[in-house]
């Protein structure tokens, strides 16, 4: 089925004529200029920070604001980005509802024909698609000679600071990773809450010191999963994922991985809003302590833990009050709207108008 999709740009509009997920040609207007072109393969801008923004959640009220946040950070860093989306319906929704900076919109999909055996020796069934997404990022970077990149879960993570402050902070994070020759440097989404036993992707700066093939080769026949599950997860089941495998390689000394926090900055991981992990969806670090505001409201004795010993807490010059203001602006916007509506209805003319309508 051939269809047309309209994409809003900050200074124009882009139309794509598509057959399924294949773009046949595109046209539009940008910065006052009209264009018509074939969708030639767009190459990465290697002189800029490269972001892979992975988005696969149809929880649009969360995934779209999170994606828009990360796009604003990419813009502030004068970076280049690829959207990795494996859901055709979600892809169309993004293109129709997100306003992009310009028409250089690059979308890639996971390659699931590569490393099937290795993934089976690493992941339980429910984690395989996530693993293929991460692996596809590595493969794409290797094939396009991208030596370092940001690998972001862009549909369920948000940093509560201005794009300028986030951009400045991530620049310092990348510098630390380079100076210490880390293979990957990831936000402390789980490291501290697992008391240093678990490394995870999520918001990750990666240096391609090793190919993904050489990394996955170390999975062997998957024998590592049993002892890892027993000792780390205390589980007889083998519910492991790529994060577990990287944690194992870190513990074995085969990968040099790091974890970081940005002091005083509130961070939300919407994707763990479930009964098991809801307490830590919102977090903020101060003085090597990880605070969980939601948990603290329920039980003040469960409101914080010490950060794991190997976690690097970077002071990027952002005050807690400044981050808290951004948090309030974003999360209290609808609350303020409801207050406004209540006050609006208290106006005599509005009440009278509504009463007259009810009498009809």
VORO-497590 format. One line per 8 residues: their letters; for each residue x negated, y negated, z negated of C-alpha. Coordinates in pm, 1 decimal. Layout:
<recs>
a	X/Y/Z ~ ...
</recs>
This chain:
<recs>
xxxxxxxx	0.0/0.0/0.0 ~ -142.0/-338.4/105.0 ~ -69.2/-629.6/-126.6 ~ -190.5/-982.4/-196.2 ~ -314.9/-1095.8/-533.6 ~ -351.7/-1456.6/-648.6 ~ -644.1/-1539.0/-878.0 ~ -661.2/-1873.2/-1058.9
xxxxxxxx	-995.6/-2053.3/-1056.7 ~ -1095.6/-2351.7/-1266.1 ~ -1130.8/-2562.4/-951.8 ~ -919.3/-2382.6/-696.5 ~ -745.6/-2058.8/-610.1 ~ -855.0/-1725.3/-463.2 ~ -635.3/-1481.6/-271.9 ~ -733.9/-1122.5/-207.2
xxxxxxxx	-567.0/-887.2/37.7 ~ -600.7/-541.0/-113.1 ~ -543.3/-179.3/-30.0 ~ -523.0/-14.4/-369.7 ~ -840.9/-130.7/-546.5 ~ -1019.8/-204.9/-219.6 ~ -1037.0/-572.4/-118.4 ~ -997.5/-604.0/259.7
xxxxxxxx	-1070.3/-977.4/274.4 ~ -1028.1/-1287.7/60.7 ~ -955.2/-1653.5/117.8 ~ -879.8/-1962.3/-83.8 ~ -989.1/-2305.7/-190.3 ~ -1270.2/-2391.0/-430.5 ~ -1408.7/-2733.2/-522.0 ~ -1208.9/-2884.0/-237.8
xxxxxxxx	-1342.4/-2642.3/26.4 ~ -1133.3/-2381.6/208.5 ~ -1289.5/-2041.3/280.8 ~ -1207.2/-1710.1/448.6 ~ -1452.1/-1421.8/409.3 ~ -1505.4/-1051.5/399.8 ~ -1570.7/-914.3/48.8 ~ -1938.2/-841.9/99.3
xxxxxxxx	-2121.2/-668.4/-184.4 ~ -2212.7/-940.2/-429.5 ~ -2559.1/-911.1/-575.7 ~ -2647.5/-1003.1/-933.6 ~ -2817.0/-1334.9/-1001.2 ~ -3133.0/-1200.2/-1157.9 ~ -3251.6/-1539.0/-1281.6 ~ -2953.3/-1555.9/-1519.6
xxxxxxxx	-2844.6/-1356.5/-1826.3 ~ -2642.8/-1058.8/-1700.8 ~ -2327.7/-946.3/-1883.8 ~ -2134.6/-624.1/-1834.7 ~ -1788.4/-692.4/-1975.9 ~ -1615.5/-357.9/-2029.0 ~ -1237.1/-381.0/-2057.7 ~ -998.5/-84.7/-2061.2
xxxxxxxx	-722.9/-174.3/-2308.5 ~ -368.9/-261.2/-2202.8 ~ -302.2/-425.7/-2538.6 ~ -286.9/-753.3/-2346.9 ~ -224.1/-979.1/-2648.7 ~ -568.3/-873.7/-2772.6 ~ -768.1/-768.9/-2467.6 ~ -701.6/-1080.5/-2257.1
xxxxxxxx	-797.0/-1337.5/-2528.4 ~ -1109.0/-1131.1/-2606.0 ~ -1208.1/-1121.4/-2239.4 ~ -1145.8/-1495.7/-2203.4 ~ -1368.3/-1555.3/-2506.1 ~ -1654.3/-1356.4/-2353.2 ~ -1612.6/-1529.7/-2016.9 ~ -1646.3/-1863.2/-2198.0
xxxxxxxx	-1971.4/-1739.4/-2355.6 ~ -2104.2/-1626.3/-2015.6 ~ -2021.9/-1971.9/-1876.1 ~ -2196.2/-2147.1/-2165.6 ~ -2507.6/-1931.7/-2113.1 ~ -2496.6/-2000.8/-1737.9 ~ -2489.2/-1624.4/-1698.1 ~ -2366.6/-1378.7/-1439.3
xxxxxxxx	-2116.8/-1102.3/-1513.3 ~ -1961.0/-778.4/-1396.7 ~ -1622.6/-659.6/-1516.0 ~ -1617.9/-283.6/-1569.6 ~ -1255.6/-170.8/-1560.6 ~ -1131.6/180.6/-1486.0 ~ -759.0/103.3/-1509.8 ~ -604.4/-24.0/-1184.2
xxxxxxxx	-297.3/-170.3/-1356.1 ~ -512.5/-351.9/-1612.1 ~ -742.4/-479.7/-1337.5 ~ -451.6/-641.1/-1153.0 ~ -319.7/-788.8/-1478.1 ~ -658.9/-945.6/-1552.3 ~ -690.6/-1095.8/-1206.2 ~ -340.5/-1241.9/-1221.0
xxxxxxxx	-359.9/-1381.8/-1574.2 ~ -718.9/-1494.0/-1638.1 ~ -852.5/-1822.4/-1499.2 ~ -1205.9/-1761.5/-1374.2 ~ -1479.6/-2021.1/-1349.5 ~ -1538.7/-1952.5/-979.3 ~ -1469.3/-1699.4/-704.4 ~ -1780.1/-1490.5/-779.5
xxxxxxxx	-1578.7/-1216.2/-952.0 ~ -1755.5/-881.5/-950.4 ~ -1569.2/-567.1/-1059.2 ~ -1722.3/-221.7/-1092.0 ~ -1582.0/113.0/-1200.0 ~ -1729.9/401.0/-1395.1 ~ -1916.2/668.3/-1202.1 ~ -1802.1/999.9/-1342.7
xxxxxxxx	-1984.1/1222.9/-1098.1 ~ -2320.1/1155.5/-1262.4 ~ -2453.6/1344.9/-1564.2 ~ -2138.4/1552.8/-1624.3 ~ -2332.4/1834.1/-1790.2 ~ -2525.5/1597.3/-2015.5 ~ -2207.4/1416.9/-2119.7 ~ -2048.1/1753.1/-2205.9
xxxxxxxx	-2350.2/1823.0/-2427.5 ~ -2303.0/1488.7/-2601.2 ~ -1935.4/1401.7/-2628.1 ~ -1610.9/1554.2/-2737.2 ~ -1335.0/1525.4/-2478.1 ~ -1182.3/1202.9/-2611.3 ~ -1514.5/1016.8/-2592.4 ~ -1622.5/1118.3/-2242.1
xxxxxxxx	-1469.8/825.5/-2054.3 ~ -1635.5/576.9/-2290.3 ~ -1968.6/753.2/-2235.7 ~ -1933.5/737.1/-1858.2 ~ -1862.8/362.7/-1885.9 ~ -2184.2/304.4/-2083.5 ~ -2383.6/528.1/-1850.1 ~ -2242.8/344.6/-1546.2
xxxxxxxx	-2369.4/15.7/-1688.1 ~ -2719.4/162.5/-1716.1 ~ -2700.8/310.4/-1365.7 ~ -2579.1/-13.8/-1210.6 ~ -2855.2/-210.0/-1382.9 ~ -3119.7/37.2/-1265.1 ~ -2993.4/32.5/-906.7 ~ -2986.7/-348.6/-898.1
xxxxxxxx	-3323.9/-399.4/-1068.3 ~ -3165.4/-566.6/-1372.0 ~ -3430.5/-528.6/-1640.9 ~ -3219.3/-652.6/-1932.5 ~ -2849.6/-713.3/-1989.7 ~ -2566.0/-756.3/-2237.2 ~ -2332.0/-456.7/-2267.9 ~ -2007.5/-583.6/-2424.2
xxxxxxxx	-1685.0/-417.5/-2537.0 ~ -1499.7/-722.4/-2409.2 ~ -1145.8/-605.2/-2480.1 ~ -1156.0/-578.6/-2860.2 ~ -1441.6/-790.9/-2998.6 ~ -1448.4/-1161.4/-3079.6 ~ -1697.3/-1391.3/-3252.7 ~ -1538.3/-1687.1/-3430.6
xxxxxxxx	-1770.0/-1967.4/-3328.0 ~ -1776.7/-2213.2/-3042.4 ~ -1905.0/-2081.6/-2707.3 ~ -2204.0/-2314.2/-2743.5 ~ -2291.3/-2174.4/-3088.0 ~ -2243.6/-1815.8/-2970.1 ~ -2460.1/-1879.1/-2662.8 ~ -2737.2/-2028.0/-2875.8
xxxxxxxx	-2716.7/-1735.4/-3119.6 ~ -2723.5/-1467.3/-2851.4 ~ -3026.4/-1634.6/-2695.5 ~ -3206.7/-1590.2/-3029.4 ~ -3086.7/-1229.3/-3051.8 ~ -3230.4/-1155.3/-2706.5 ~ -3561.7/-1320.4/-2799.4 ~ -3588.9/-1106.0/-3111.4
xxxxxxxx	-3521.0/-790.2/-2907.4 ~ -3788.4/-884.5/-2652.9 ~ -4045.5/-977.1/-2918.0 ~ -3994.0/-641.9/-3090.2 ~ -3965.0/-439.9/-2767.0 ~ -3631.1/-287.3/-2866.2 ~ -3452.6/-56.7/-2624.1 ~ -3120.6/-192.1/-2750.0
xxxxxxxx	-3012.0/-441.1/-3015.8 ~ -2649.7/-417.2/-3128.8 ~ -2408.3/-612.3/-3349.6 ~ -2354.2/-455.9/-3692.3 ~ -2005.6/-321.3/-3623.4 ~ -2067.3/9.8/-3804.8 ~ -2431.7/37.1/-3914.6 ~ -2383.9/-116.8/-4259.2
xxxxxxxx	-2037.6/30.9/-4319.5 ~ -2190.2/375.4/-4252.9 ~ -2471.6/284.8/-4495.0 ~ -2739.5/296.9/-4225.8 ~ -2646.7/640.8/-4091.1 ~ -2485.7/538.0/-3762.3 ~ -2588.6/314.0/-3471.8 ~ -2328.1/191.2/-3228.0
xxxxxxxx	-2273.1/7.0/-2902.4 ~ -2023.7/-279.8/-2891.1 ~ -2205.0/-611.4/-2850.9 ~ -2545.2/-493.3/-2734.3 ~ -2851.8/-648.5/-2573.5 ~ -3036.6/-384.3/-2371.7 ~ -3385.2/-369.8/-2222.1 ~ -3433.2/-104.2/-1957.0
xxxxxxxx	-3750.0/40.4/-2105.9 ~ -3627.1/389.2/-2014.2 ~ -3395.7/523.2/-1746.2 ~ -3060.7/657.8/-1855.4 ~ -3153.7/991.7/-1697.1 ~ -3458.2/1031.2/-1919.2 ~ -3249.5/942.1/-2224.3 ~ -2964.9/1182.7/-2150.1
xxxxxxxx	-3209.5/1462.7/-2071.1 ~ -3285.1/1481.4/-2442.3 ~ -2933.0/1606.4/-2514.3 ~ -3057.2/1953.4/-2417.0 ~ -2788.1/2215.2/-2462.4 ~ -2604.6/2008.8/-2723.6 ~ -2740.2/2201.2/-3021.9 ~ -2810.0/1869.5/-3199.0
xxxxxxxx	-2434.6/1806.1/-3232.8 ~ -2375.9/2075.9/-3492.8 ~ -2640.4/1961.9/-3741.8 ~ -2559.2/1592.6/-3675.2 ~ -2186.8/1652.8/-3737.3 ~ -2261.6/1851.8/-4052.2 ~ -2514.2/1611.7/-4205.8 ~ -2391.0/1270.5/-4089.3
xxxxxxxx	-2017.6/1317.0/-4034.9 ~ -1971.5/1603.3/-4284.8 ~ -1748.8/1771.7/-4032.3 ~ -1743.0/2119.8/-3883.7 ~ -1581.0/1978.0/-3570.4 ~ -1802.9/1833.0/-3298.6 ~ -1627.8/1497.2/-3255.1 ~ -1940.2/1318.9/-3131.0
xxxxxxxx	-1989.0/1037.9/-2879.9 ~ -2270.5/851.3/-2705.9 ~ -2317.3/633.4/-3015.8 ~ -2386.1/948.4/-3219.9 ~ -2638.7/1066.5/-2961.3 ~ -2821.3/732.7/-2964.7 ~ -2816.4/742.2/-3347.5 ~ -2975.9/1087.1/-3330.8
xxxxxxxx	-3243.8/963.5/-3089.3 ~ -3311.0/665.6/-3317.3 ~ -3352.4/895.4/-3617.9 ~ -3578.9/1122.0/-3412.0 ~ -3794.0/827.0/-3302.9 ~ -3712.9/870.2/-2933.8 ~ -3538.4/533.1/-2897.6 ~ -3622.8/201.9/-3058.0
xxxxxxxx	-3286.0/62.5/-3153.3 ~ -3198.9/-232.5/-3373.3 ~ -2889.9/-379.1/-3535.7 ~ -2821.3/-745.4/-3605.8 ~ -2581.0/-981.9/-3774.8 ~ -2544.9/-1356.0/-3736.0 ~ -2525.3/-1516.4/-4079.3 ~ -2202.4/-1696.5/-4177.6
xxxxxxxx	-2015.1/-1604.2/-3859.9 ~ -1680.6/-1426.4/-3873.2 ~ -1649.3/-1132.7/-3636.0 ~ -1338.3/-933.9/-3545.7 ~ -1331.5/-579.6/-3410.5 ~ -967.2/-547.1/-3310.8 ~ -1014.5/-193.7/-3179.9 ~ -1040.4/-42.6/-3529.9
xxxxxxxx	-707.4/-182.4/-3654.5 ~ -595.9/157.7/-3782.5 ~ -531.4/305.3/-4126.9 ~ -883.5/445.2/-4157.7 ~ -1078.8/132.6/-4072.5 ~ -842.4/-164.1/-4095.0 ~ -1023.6/-290.5/-4405.1 ~ -1330.7/-380.9/-4196.2
xxxxxxxx	-1173.2/-527.2/-3882.7 ~ -1275.9/-876.8/-3996.6 ~ -1625.8/-924.4/-4135.1 ~ -1875.0/-1196.6/-4220.3 ~ -2233.8/-1171.3/-4345.5 ~ -2399.3/-1395.3/-4603.2 ~ -2734.4/-1330.1/-4766.3 ~ -2766.1/-967.4/-4646.6
xxxxxxxx	-2418.6/-887.1/-4777.9 ~ -2133.5/-778.1/-4551.0 ~ -1802.3/-924.3/-4665.8 ~ -1466.3/-780.2/-4561.3 ~ -1204.0/-1053.9/-4627.2 ~ -903.6/-828.2/-4563.2 ~ -1031.9/-564.3/-4804.0 ~ -1117.0/-831.2/-5061.7
xxxxxxxx	-755.9/-952.7/-5061.7 ~ -644.1/-603.7/-5159.1 ~ -920.4/-522.4/-5409.8 ~ -1191.2/-773.9/-5496.8 ~ -1422.9/-489.7/-5598.9 ~ -1410.6/-352.8/-5243.5 ~ -1473.4/-685.4/-5075.1 ~ -1839.4/-644.8/-4979.1
xxxxxxxx	-2132.1/-409.5/-4938.4 ~ -2503.4/-466.3/-4891.3 ~ -2615.4/-465.0/-4529.4 ~ -2812.4/-158.2/-4427.6 ~ -3184.6/-199.5/-4493.9 ~ -3286.4/-201.0/-4127.0 ~ -3023.2/-454.2/-4018.1 ~ -3163.8/-790.8/-3909.8
xxxxxxxx	-2954.9/-1085.2/-4031.6 ~ -3032.0/-1389.9/-3819.0 ~ -2963.4/-1743.5/-3938.0 ~ -2865.5/-1931.9/-3623.1 ~ -2772.3/-2256.7/-3793.7 ~ -2395.1/-2198.2/-3806.2 ~ -2219.4/-2277.6/-4134.2 ~ -1951.1/-2047.8/-4271.9
xxxxxxxx	-1711.0/-2343.7/-4284.8 ~ -1761.6/-2411.7/-3913.3 ~ -1694.6/-2049.5/-3822.5 ~ -1396.6/-2039.5/-4059.6 ~ -1246.9/-2340.4/-3882.0 ~ -1264.0/-2159.2/-3547.3 ~ -1104.5/-1855.2/-3713.3 ~ -821.9/-2070.2/-3849.3
xxxxxxxx	-766.3/-2244.4/-3517.3 ~ -729.5/-1911.6/-3336.6 ~ -541.0/-1702.6/-3592.0 ~ -317.6/-1975.0/-3738.6 ~ -203.3/-2124.4/-3407.9 ~ 124.0/-1928.0/-3399.3 ~ 178.3/-1976.0/-3772.9 ~ 157.9/-2352.4/-3716.9
xxxxxxxx	398.0/-2316.5/-3424.6 ~ 652.7/-2148.3/-3652.6 ~ 617.3/-2428.0/-3909.2 ~ 676.2/-2681.7/-3631.3 ~ 989.0/-2495.0/-3513.2 ~ 1131.7/-2491.3/-3866.6 ~ 1075.2/-2866.5/-3902.6 ~ 1211.7/-2928.2/-3553.1
xxxxxxxx	1538.5/-2756.2/-3641.8 ~ 1573.1/-2970.7/-3954.9 ~ 1624.1/-3277.2/-3737.8 ~ 1993.7/-3381.1/-3765.1 ~ 2033.9/-3425.4/-3390.0 ~ 1897.7/-3077.1/-3319.8 ~ 2115.1/-2914.4/-3586.3 ~ 2420.5/-3096.8/-3462.1
xxxxxxxx	2352.9/-2997.5/-3102.3 ~ 2323.6/-2631.5/-3202.4 ~ 2639.8/-2642.1/-3417.5 ~ 2834.8/-2791.9/-3129.3 ~ 2709.1/-2515.9/-2901.6 ~ 2822.9/-2246.2/-3149.8 ~ 3175.2/-2392.9/-3151.4 ~ 3212.2/-2341.7/-2775.5
</recs>
